[in-house]
Amino acid sequence: MKALFVDTAGWVACADGADPAHRRCCETRDSALEVGQTLVTTDYIVDETLTLVRLRLGLSAAERWWQQVDRSPRLRRERIDKDFSFTDCTSFVVMRQIRLTHALTTDGHFRHAGFKMLPGSRARSNR
């Protein structure tokens, strides 16, 4: 599967123009879509992203983000129930199950779990 996993930190960076990684994350997301990749995320990440976008940017921004994500035919949302700590570990399980190696994120936990982070450097160790 040609796909790119999108973590909460990647979604929020794309949604928030004031985020230091905004431009790089948007470019990485758009490049993936331009070459036909599917974006993969989890319902946990959608939940976490909606919460953060609402807190940082307001309810209308969260509603706009949700409408865009919910209607997209190029986004695959995985639902998985595992006995791991919430969002990051669920993301790692989904990525391993569908053999993804790259994630659009600024969360250094992905690197520590053995994944390649896009757009690359200047990653934070936590969200």
N, C-alpha and C positions, 0 to 999 in steps of 0.2 A: 504494500500500500504506500503510495506517495502521499505523505501527510506530515503535518507539523503540529505538535502538541502545543496548545496555548494555555499557560498557567494564569492564575489571577494577576500576578505582577505584570505579565505581558498585556492582558486585556486592559488593566487599569492604566498602564503607560500609554496605550493607544487611545483611550478615552479622555485622558487628562492632558490637555495641551501644555500644562505647567510642569508635568513630570519631566525630569531630566532625560529620561530615555524615550520620550514621546516620539520624536522624529525617527530615531533608529528602529524602534519597535514597529512603527507604522510602515516604514520602508521594508522591513523584514517580512511582515505579514503580507503586504501587497505583492512583494516579489514571489512569495510562496504561492499566492493565489494566481498570479500571472503565469506561472509555469504549471498550473493545473493541480496543485496540491490541495488536499482537503485539510481544513483546520479541525483538530480533535480536541475536545475538552470534556470535563465531567459536569454532572449536575451540581456537585459540591463546589466546583470552581465557579459555575454560573451564580450560585447562591452567594458565595463569598464576594464575587465581583460586583453583583448588584448592591450588596451592602456597602462596599467601599466606595463605589461610584456615587451612591446616594449620599453617603456621609461627606464625601469630598466635594461633589459637584451639584448635589441637589436631586430632588425627586424627578424633575423633568429630564435631566441627563440620564438618570437610571432607566426611566421609561424608554427614552430614545435608544439607549444601548440594548435593552431587552428586545425591542421591536426589530432592530437590525439583526441581532443574533438569532432570535426565534424564527425569523422568516428566511434565513439564509439556507439555500440548498447546498452550500459548500462548507457547512459546519456539521460535524458529527459529534453528537453528545453521547458519551458512554455513561452507563449506570452500572455501578459495581458495588457489591457489599463485601468488604473484607474486614478482617480483624486488625486493622492498622490504625495509627493515629490519623485523624481526619484528612484534610485536603492534600497535603504534599504526598503522603504515602499512598493515598488512593491514586493520585496522578502517576506515581512511579509504577504502580501495579498495572494501570491501564496502558501506559507506554510500553512496558515489557510485554504485555499480552499481545499487543498489535505490532510489536517489534519496531518501535520508534526510538531514535537515538538523539533527536534534536527537539528542544523546546524553546519557544519564544517566552523568555522570562528574564527578570533581573534578580531572581531569588537564587542565591548561591547553593541552596540545598540540592538543587538539581545537579550541579557539578559534583557535589559531594556524593550523590547517589550514582554517579557514573555517566550522566547524560551530558551532551554538548549543549551549551547555552547560546542562544542567538538573541540579540545581535552580537554578543561577544563580551568584551571586557567591561570593566567598571561595574561588575555585579555586586549587589549587596549580599551579605550573608543571610539576612532574613528579610521578609517583606516589611 
